[in-house]
Amino acid sequence: MKKLIYLIPLIIAFVSCTDEKDPTIYNADLGIIENLNNGVVPADIVANVGSEALYGLDYGGGYIFHFDENDGGLIVATDYSQIGNVAWGDIFQLDTSIEIGSGDLNTQQIVEGNLNDNSSNGFEHGNNEYVFKIVSDLEFNGFNDWFVPSRDSMAAIYSNVHSLGFGNFNQNIIYWSSTKIGYQPYVMGFNFDSWGGEPFLGNCASPNGVMIARKVN
């Protein structure tokens, strides 16, 4: 009888351990951010509640605006206009991508272009105080892998975050995107009445505000 009494606590402890849920498996009793912080992959969350449930949530240094069905990662964005309007940099002919998620490559291409001598077919800015260099060197909200979002990312940020009443984007300024065609970059405003969430072609010579994005995989 004594042996049985001694075994009861061990049995209870074993059952309790085996009943514990794996925190990396989606738990409907927890919030989405709690699930993400527990290591649940975004694809599992999307499979249970849909991608729209993630949009606008503050996570990974910014506000979630895109779920990538191909790699299962997220992209977040946030305002960085506290530094004021910033120059584009060297003005030279270059086509960069419009696609969502291409902002990191676009930013890299433009920084590399600024390292070259563009005086024969463009205008040299002359220093590193330009938006793409500032953002590529930036450490902000605990992360250092920021980039300037592409044209289509800008539209998604408007639709999936700003228009839903989330985010911290300034409605009184124009933001740079990292998409350009030839000598003209796409820019965007977040004022509902004036611009309505559509990127438009701007001017490299006019300084604009800064929005930053990063990928969370």
C-alpha positions as a LaTeX table, in Angstrom:
\begin{tabular}{lrrr}
\hline
Residue & $x$ (\AA) & $y$ (\AA) & $z$ (\AA) \\
\hline
Met1 & 0.00 & 0.00 & 0.00 \\
Lys2 & 2.88 & 2.35 & 0.85 \\
Lys3 & 4.43 & 1.76 & $-2.57$ \\
Leu4 & 1.16 & 2.75 & $-4.24$ \\
Ile5 & 1.00 & 5.99 & $-2.21$ \\
Tyr6 & 4.55 & 6.85 & $-3.25$ \\
Leu7 & 3.72 & 6.25 & $-6.93$ \\
Ile8 & 0.64 & 8.49 & $-7.04$ \\
Pro9 & 2.59 & 11.84 & $-7.08$ \\
Leu10 & 4.88 & 10.48 & $-9.81$ \\
Ile11 & 1.89 & 9.44 & $-11.93$ \\
Ile12 & 0.26 & 12.85 & $-11.50$ \\
Ala13 & 3.49 & 14.62 & $-12.41$ \\
Phe14 & 3.88 & 12.44 & $-15.52$ \\
Val15 & 0.32 & 13.09 & $-16.66$ \\
Ser16 & 0.74 & 16.84 & $-16.09$ \\
Cys17 & 3.89 & 16.91 & $-18.19$ \\
Thr18 & 2.38 & 14.97 & $-21.05$ \\
Asp19 & $-0.71$ & 17.24 & $-21.05$ \\
Glu20 & 1.32 & 20.43 & $-21.58$ \\
Lys21 & 0.74 & 21.98 & $-24.99$ \\
Asp22 & 3.62 & 22.65 & $-27.37$ \\
Pro23 & 3.80 & 26.48 & $-27.38$ \\
Thr24 & 4.93 & 26.49 & $-31.02$ \\
Ile25 & 1.56 & 25.03 & $-32.10$ \\
Tyr26 & $-1.20$ & 27.58 & $-32.69$ \\
Asn27 & $-3.34$ & 28.11 & $-29.60$ \\
Ala28 & $-6.76$ & 29.68 & $-30.21$ \\
Asp29 & $-6.95$ & 30.69 & $-26.54$ \\
Leu30 & $-4.05$ & 33.10 & $-27.03$ \\
Gly31 & $-3.79$ & 36.31 & $-29.03$ \\
Ile32 & $-1.96$ & 36.38 & $-32.35$ \\
Ile33 & 1.02 & 38.29 & $-30.96$ \\
Glu34 & 1.27 & 35.81 & $-28.08$ \\
Asn35 & 1.31 & 32.96 & $-30.59$ \\
Leu36 & 4.00 & 34.67 & $-32.66$ \\
Asn37 & 6.09 & 35.35 & $-29.55$ \\
Asn38 & 5.76 & 31.68 & $-28.62$ \\
Gly39 & 7.35 & 30.69 & $-31.92$ \\
Val40 & 4.22 & 29.75 & $-33.85$ \\
Val41 & 5.04 & 30.21 & $-37.54$ \\
Pro42 & 2.87 & 32.76 & $-39.37$ \\
Ala43 & 1.65 & 30.12 & $-41.84$ \\
Asp44 & 0.02 & 28.16 & $-38.99$ \\
Ile45 & $-1.71$ & 31.29 & $-37.74$ \\
Val46 & $-2.91$ & 32.15 & $-41.24$ \\
Ala47 & $-4.22$ & 28.61 & $-41.70$ \\
Asn48 & $-6.39$ & 29.07 & $-38.61$ \\
Val49 & $-7.54$ & 32.69 & $-38.78$ \\
Gly50 & $-6.54$ & 34.03 & $-42.20$ \\
Ser51 & $-3.88$ & 36.58 & $-43.12$ \\
Glu52 & $-6.19$ & 39.56 & $-42.55$ \\
Ala53 & $-6.14$ & 38.89 & $-38.81$ \\
Leu54 & $-2.42$ & 39.74 & $-38.74$ \\
Tyr55 & $-2.62$ & 43.02 & $-40.63$ \\
Gly56 & $-2.02$ & 46.16 & $-38.62$ \\
Leu57 & $-0.62$ & 44.34 & $-35.58$ \\
Asp58 & 2.48 & 45.86 & $-33.99$ \\
Tyr59 & 5.17 & 43.20 & $-34.28$ \\
Gly60 & 8.84 & 42.90 & $-35.21$ \\
Gly61 & 9.48 & 46.63 & $-35.00$ \\
Gly62 & 6.59 & 47.72 & $-37.21$ \\
Tyr63 & 3.04 & 47.02 & $-38.34$ \\
Ile64 & 2.34 & 43.81 & $-40.25$ \\
Phe65 & 1.13 & 44.58 & $-43.78$ \\
His66 & 1.95 & 41.44 & $-45.78$ \\
Phe67 & 2.09 & 37.67 & $-45.40$ \\
Asp68 & 4.23 & 35.96 & $-48.04$ \\
Glu69 & 2.57 & 32.73 & $-49.09$ \\
Asn70 & 5.79 & 31.54 & $-50.77$ \\
Asp71 & 8.19 & 31.67 & $-47.83$ \\
Gly72 & 5.72 & 32.05 & $-44.94$ \\
Gly73 & 7.31 & 35.28 & $-43.76$ \\
Leu74 & 5.86 & 38.63 & $-42.75$ \\
Ile75 & 6.75 & 42.18 & $-43.76$ \\
Val76 & 6.26 & 45.07 & $-41.36$ \\
Ala77 & 6.53 & 48.82 & $-41.83$ \\
Thr78 & 6.61 & 51.91 & $-39.65$ \\
Asp79 & 6.99 & 55.65 & $-39.91$ \\
Tyr80 & 10.44 & 57.20 & $-39.57$ \\
Ser81 & 9.54 & 60.75 & $-40.55$ \\
Gln82 & 10.84 & 62.17 & $-37.28$ \\
Ile83 & 14.12 & 62.82 & $-39.07$ \\
Gly84 & 12.32 & 65.23 & $-41.41$ \\
Asn85 & 12.23 & 65.28 & $-45.19$ \\
Val86 & 15.27 & 63.60 & $-46.71$ \\
Ala87 & 16.94 & 63.75 & $-50.12$ \\
Trp88 & 16.69 & 60.90 & $-52.63$ \\
Gly89 & 20.45 & 60.85 & $-53.29$ \\
Asp90 & 22.22 & 60.66 & $-56.66$ \\
Ile91 & 19.83 & 61.25 & $-59.54$ \\
Phe92 & 20.51 & 58.76 & $-62.31$ \\
Gln93 & 18.62 & 56.41 & $-64.59$ \\
Leu94 & 17.65 & 53.11 & $-62.95$ \\
Asp95 & 14.61 & 50.84 & $-62.99$ \\
Thr96 & 13.81 & 49.04 & $-59.73$ \\
Ser97 & 11.06 & 46.56 & $-58.92$ \\
Ile98 & 7.46 & 47.44 & $-58.04$ \\
Glu99 & 6.74 & 44.08 & $-56.34$ \\
Ile100 & 5.86 & 43.61 & $-52.68$ \\
Gly101 & 8.96 & 42.42 & $-50.84$ \\
Ser102 & 11.46 & 43.87 & $-53.32$ \\
Gly103 & 12.29 & 46.92 & $-51.22$ \\
Asp104 & 15.40 & 45.37 & $-49.69$ \\
Leu105 & 16.93 & 44.67 & $-53.11$ \\
Asn106 & 15.77 & 48.05 & $-54.44$ \\
Thr107 & 17.40 & 49.84 & $-51.51$ \\
Gln108 & 20.64 & 47.92 & $-52.06$ \\
Gln109 & 20.67 & 48.71 & $-55.78$ \\
Ile110 & 20.17 & 52.42 & $-55.17$ \\
Val111 & 22.92 & 52.55 & $-52.52$ \\
Glu112 & 25.27 & 50.77 & $-54.92$ \\
Gly113 & 24.28 & 53.21 & $-57.65$ \\
Asn114 & 25.18 & 56.11 & $-55.39$ \\
Leu115 & 28.66 & 54.65 & $-54.94$ \\
Asn116 & 29.26 & 54.99 & $-58.68$ \\
Asp117 & 30.13 & 58.19 & $-60.52$ \\
Asn118 & 26.84 & 59.23 & $-62.12$ \\
Ser119 & 27.95 & 62.72 & $-63.14$ \\
Ser120 & 27.94 & 61.84 & $-66.85$ \\
Asn121 & 24.27 & 60.84 & $-66.94$ \\
Gly122 & 22.82 & 62.30 & $-63.77$ \\
Phe123 & 23.41 & 64.38 & $-60.66$ \\
Glu124 & 25.73 & 63.60 & $-57.77$ \\
His125 & 24.20 & 64.21 & $-54.33$ \\
Gly126 & 27.67 & 64.37 & $-52.85$ \\
Asn127 & 27.27 & 62.82 & $-49.38$ \\
Asn128 & 25.67 & 59.94 & $-47.46$ \\
Glu129 & 22.76 & 61.96 & $-46.07$ \\
Tyr130 & 20.19 & 60.47 & $-48.40$ \\
Val131 & 17.23 & 58.22 & $-47.65$ \\
Phe132 & 18.55 & 54.85 & $-48.85$ \\
Lys133 & 21.93 & 55.12 & $-47.13$ \\
Ile134 & 20.29 & 56.36 & $-43.93$ \\
Val135 & 17.82 & 53.47 & $-43.90$ \\
Ser136 & 20.33 & 50.78 & $-44.86$ \\
Asp137 & 22.58 & 51.88 & $-41.95$ \\
Leu138 & 19.67 & 52.32 & $-39.53$ \\
Glu139 & 19.24 & 50.58 & $-36.20$ \\
Phe140 & 15.70 & 51.23 & $-34.98$ \\
Asn141 & 13.25 & 49.48 & $-32.64$ \\
Gly142 & 15.93 & 46.88 & $-31.95$ \\
Phe143 & 16.53 & 45.90 & $-35.60$ \\
Asn144 & 19.10 & 46.83 & $-38.23$ \\
Asp145 & 17.73 & 45.23 & $-41.42$ \\
Trp146 & 15.44 & 48.05 & $-42.56$ \\
Phe147 & 14.78 & 49.09 & $-46.15$ \\
Val148 & 12.58 & 51.51 & $-48.07$ \\
Pro149 & 9.42 & 49.73 & $-49.25$ \\
Ser150 & 8.56 & 49.29 & $-52.94$ \\
Arg151 & 5.62 & 50.83 & $-54.79$ \\
Asp152 & 3.29 & 47.84 & $-54.33$ \\
Ser153 & 4.32 & 47.52 & $-50.69$ \\
Met154 & 3.29 & 51.15 & $-50.17$ \\
Ala155 & $-0.16$ & 50.36 & $-51.58$ \\
Ala156 & $-0.42$ & 47.28 & $-49.31$ \\
Ile157 & 0.61 & 49.31 & $-46.26$ \\
Tyr158 & $-2.18$ & 51.75 & $-47.04$ \\
Ser159 & $-4.81$ & 49.03 & $-47.65$ \\
Asn160 & $-3.81$ & 46.54 & $-44.95$ \\
Val161 & $-2.80$ & 48.92 & $-42.16$ \\
His162 & $-3.60$ & 52.60 & $-42.59$ \\
Ser163 & $-7.09$ & 52.29 & $-44.06$ \\
Leu164 & $-8.02$ & 49.93 & $-41.21$ \\
Gly165 & $-7.12$ & 52.57 & $-38.65$ \\
Phe166 & $-3.78$ & 51.07 & $-37.60$ \\
Gly167 & $-0.18$ & 52.22 & $-37.89$ \\
Asn168 & 1.56 & 55.51 & $-37.22$ \\
Phe169 & 1.87 & 57.01 & $-40.69$ \\
Asn170 & 1.86 & 60.76 & $-41.17$ \\
Gln171 & $-1.00$ & 61.99 & $-43.35$ \\
Asn172 & 0.64 & 65.38 & $-43.87$ \\
Ile173 & 3.71 & 64.31 & $-45.82$ \\
Ile174 & 4.76 & 62.45 & $-48.95$ \\
Tyr175 & 6.85 & 59.31 & $-48.47$ \\
Trp176 & 9.57 & 57.92 & $-50.68$ \\
Ser177 & 9.24 & 54.43 & $-52.14$ \\
Ser178 & 12.22 & 52.46 & $-53.45$ \\
Thr179 & 10.65 & 51.95 & $-56.89$ \\
Lys180 & 11.73 & 54.17 & $-59.74$ \\
Ile181 & 11.38 & 54.16 & $-63.51$ \\
Gly182 & 14.27 & 55.85 & $-65.26$ \\
Tyr183 & 14.76 & 59.13 & $-63.41$ \\
Gln184 & 11.37 & 59.16 & $-61.70$ \\
Pro185 & 10.61 & 57.52 & $-58.32$ \\
Tyr186 & 7.23 & 56.49 & $-57.03$ \\
Val187 & 6.09 & 58.37 & $-53.94$ \\
Met188 & 2.96 & 58.16 & $-51.83$ \\
Gly189 & 0.82 & 60.11 & $-49.41$ \\
Phe190 & $-1.44$ & 58.64 & $-46.74$ \\
Asn191 & $-4.04$ & 61.38 & $-46.65$ \\
Phe192 & $-7.45$ & 59.81 & $-47.39$ \\
Asp193 & $-8.86$ & 62.90 & $-49.09$ \\
Ser194 & $-5.91$ & 63.99 & $-51.19$ \\
Trp195 & $-4.16$ & 60.83 & $-52.35$ \\
Gly196 & $-6.27$ & 57.80 & $-51.54$ \\
Gly197 & $-3.61$ & 55.13 & $-51.25$ \\
Glu198 & $-2.25$ & 55.17 & $-54.82$ \\
Pro199 & 1.50 & 55.62 & $-55.41$ \\
Phe200 & 2.36 & 58.22 & $-58.03$ \\
Leu201 & 5.47 & 59.33 & $-59.90$ \\
Gly202 & 7.42 & 62.02 & $-58.08$ \\
Asn203 & 10.64 & 63.95 & $-58.46$ \\
Cys204 & 14.07 & 62.85 & $-57.23$ \\
Ala205 & 15.01 & 66.49 & $-56.64$ \\
Ser206 & 12.31 & 67.06 & $-53.99$ \\
Pro207 & 13.04 & 65.78 & $-50.45$ \\
Asn208 & 10.35 & 63.56 & $-48.93$ \\
Gly209 & 9.47 & 61.68 & $-45.76$ \\
Val210 & 10.81 & 58.31 & $-44.70$ \\
Met211 & 8.94 & 55.06 & $-44.14$ \\
Ile212 & 10.87 & 51.91 & $-43.32$ \\
Ala213 & 10.11 & 48.20 & $-43.67$ \\
Arg214 & 11.70 & 44.89 & $-42.75$ \\
Lys215 & 11.07 & 41.20 & $-43.29$ \\
Val216 & 10.24 & 38.89 & $-40.38$ \\
Asn217 & 10.89 & 35.23 & $-41.24$ \\
\hline
\end{tabular}
